[in-house]
Amino acid sequence: MIAKLSGRLDETGEDWAIVDVQGVGYLVHCSARTLAALGEVGEGCTVHTDLQVSENDMRLLGFAESAERDWFRLLTQVQGVGSKVGLAILSALSTGELRDACAAGDAASVARANGVGPKLAGRIVNELQDKAGALPGGGMAGAGVAGAAIPRGGASKDAVSALENLGFKPAVAAQAVSRAAAELGEDAGEGDLIRVALKRAAG
């Protein structure tokens, strides 16, 4: 099986690229994020790949990072998620965002991808929620529904509560405030934490 290609980026399209490896052009289907990461036509590039074989087709999928490929393989194990939908999800969400969404049970974020309705998004987060912490990509490291790491300190705790009151899930609010506290320092006030955390939670 072809696991990785290193060569020159020969041509790109809406959802594909051709990688020239010593004169042989490999057509690889990619997410929008991978296409953006490959660089300019004519430059050297490396893609991690996954080969899918069916009765009527043989398709090579390309990924800028091995983590993205791992997530693609996991996504396509979910009923209703084929290669096209898997790439659409990875185009809409980074691996970190996808991991955090699954850990927090946030189906709405997954439903942002083209071709993913609320029912399918719910199935994806439900099936992958327990597996999210085992894969790279996010900053939550599996903390999520069952006890996200709530930041310590009165201001941080109040900021988390404020975000929850605005409709953010507890795990998402806790993560956003943790990032804000790390950026602003331990002595940051509640208002500043909320302001920065809102940017992080919405980003």
C-alpha positions, -999 to 999 in steps of 0.1 A, spaced: 0 0 0 12 35 -8 16 53 26 34 85 16 45 104 -16 73 129 -18 79 148 -50 69 179 -69 34 194 -70 25 192 -106 -11 204 -108 -41 211 -85 -79 212 -88 -108 219 -65 -103 188 -44 -73 170 -59 -36 174 -67 -11 156 -89 22 148 -73 51 140 -97 74 114 -81 104 108 -104 83 113 -135 52 94 -124 21 116 -116 0 104 -87 -36 118 -85 -45 123 -49 -78 136 -36 -74 161 -8 -92 183 17 -91 220 12 -67 223 42 -42 199 27 -44 216 -7 -35 249 9 -7 233 28 10 217 -2 23 250 -15 27 263 -50 27 243 -82 63 233 -91 75 232 -55 84 200 -36 58 185 -14 50 154 8 16 139 13 6 111 36 -18 88 17 -46 63 21 -56 39 -7 -93 31 -11 -103 2 -34 -138 -6 -44 -154 -28 -71 -154 1 -96 -128 25 -83 -93 28 -69 -87 62 -52 -57 77 -35 -64 102 -7 -37 126 3 -32 144 36 -7 171 47 -3 155 81 -5 119 94 -30 131 120 -54 142 93 -51 108 77 -58 91 110 -89 112 115 -100 104 79 -98 67 86 -117 71 118 -144 92 102 -150 68 73 -157 40 98 -189 58 107 -219 47 87 -228 73 61 -193 88 59 -176 81 26 -144 95 13 -161 127 -1 -178 135 32 -147 127 52 -127 152 32 -155 177 35 -153 175 72 -116 178 73 -119 208 50 -143 226 74 -125 216 106 -89 213 116 -80 180 133 -78 200 166 -113 214 161 -127 180 151 -112 164 182 -125 191 205 -160 189 189 -161 151 193 -149 152 229 -175 179 238 -203 162 219 -206 194 197 -225 181 166 -232 216 154 -196 222 146 -193 190 126 -225 199 108 -207 230 93 -191 207 67 -208 204 33 -230 174 30 -232 168 67 -267 171 82 -276 173 119 -284 136 121 -251 124 106 -231 150 127 -248 136 158 -238 101 148 -202 111 142 -197 128 176 -215 100 194 -194 72 178 -161 91 180 -165 108 214 -147 80 233 -120 78 207 -113 115 204 -87 117 232 -66 89 217 -59 108 184 -37 138 179 -50 172 170 -68 190 198 -59 208 230 -84 191 252 -66 158 255 -99 140 261 -111 162 289 -146 169 278 -180 157 287 -169 137 317 -151 165 335 -133 191 315 -104 207 333 -121 238 347 -95 265 352 -87 272 388 -92 306 404 -122 328 410 -119 349 378 -114 319 356 -143 300 371 -166 329 367 -155 333 331 -163 297 324 -197 302 340 -203 333 318 -195 314 286 -218 286 296 -246 311 302 -239 323 266 -246 288 253 -212 273 251 -208 237 262 -189 233 295 -159 216 279 -156 242 252 -160 270 277 -133 255 300 -109 250 272 -114 286 259 -108 301 293 -78 280 299 -63 293 267 -72 328 276 -56 325 311 -24 311 295 -23 340 272 -31 368 297 -15 354 328 -27 342 362 -37 377 374 -60 384 345 -95 397 354 -128 381 346 -137 407 319 -104 402 300 -107 364 303 -142 365 289 -132 388 260 -102 366 249 -120 333 256 -149 343 234 -125 348 205 -109 314 212 -143 296 215 -155 311 183 -123 306 164 
